[in-house]
C-alpha cells in the first residue's frame, strides 16, 4: 500500500470515528427559510423550484455521455460509478424541486438522498481512475449504502425528537476532501484529470451562493443565491460530462 493511499484510508477512519463520537447536532429549523418565496404560475417558491431544471439537464447529459459511447473507458465496468453520479444529479432535480415546493425536514430528506448518491458515485469514480479499478467498483455499493444510511439516520433521529445531522454533514465534507486528496496524491489513468478541480470550484461557488442567499436577491432583485446555487452545482455535472468526452488514456509515468 502506498503512503498516499494510507492517507486516504486514515482520513476515512477518522471521519467515521467523528460521526460516532461527536455530540449530536440537530437540523436548524431556520434552514428552511429561503430568501425568495415568490410564487408564479401557481407554483410556490417558483424560482427555487424551477432552477432545479439545471440538475435535470446535467443528469440527462451525463447519462447520455456515459452510455452513448462518447465517454472513453478502458474497461466497460468503469462507466458505472459515473452513471451513478449522473443518476444522483438527475434524481436531485426531482428531490430538490419537491423540497422547495414545501420546505421542511420531511421534504429535505428527498433532497439530500439523491445528493449522497451523486457524491458517493463521484468518490467511487475517482478511486477507479486513480487508485484501483477493482477497488473502486467494489467500494461503489458500500459507499452508496453509507451515504443513504447517513440521510436515513438523520431523518429517523429528527422524527424521534433528537435529530442528528452530523453524520450526513461529515459525509458530505468527507467526499469533498477525499476527492481533493485523491486529485493531489494520485495520478489519474486519463488526461483531463485536473478538471476535478473545476468540479470542486463549482461546488465551492454553490456553497457560497447558498450562504449569500438573501444578499444575492437583495442585490439583483431577480434571483436569490439559493436558486443560483442549483445552477452552479449543476455546472459541476456539465464539467464532468466535458471531461469524459475529451479525456484519453494518459501516458505512463516513466519517472515512477
Secondary structure, DSSP 8 states (H G I E B T S, - for coil): --HHHHHHHHHHHHHHHHHHHS------GGGG--S----BTTBTTHHHHHTTHHHHHHHHHHHHHHHHT-S--SSGGGHHHHHHHHHHHHHHHHHHHHHHHS-SHHHHHHHHHHHHHHHHHHHHHHHHHHT-HHHHHHHHHHHHHHHHHHHHHHHHHHHTT----HHHHHHHHHHHHHHHHHHHHS--SBS-TTHHHHHHHHHHHHHHHHHTHHHHHHHHSS--HHHHHHHHHHHHHHHHHHHHHH--B----TT-
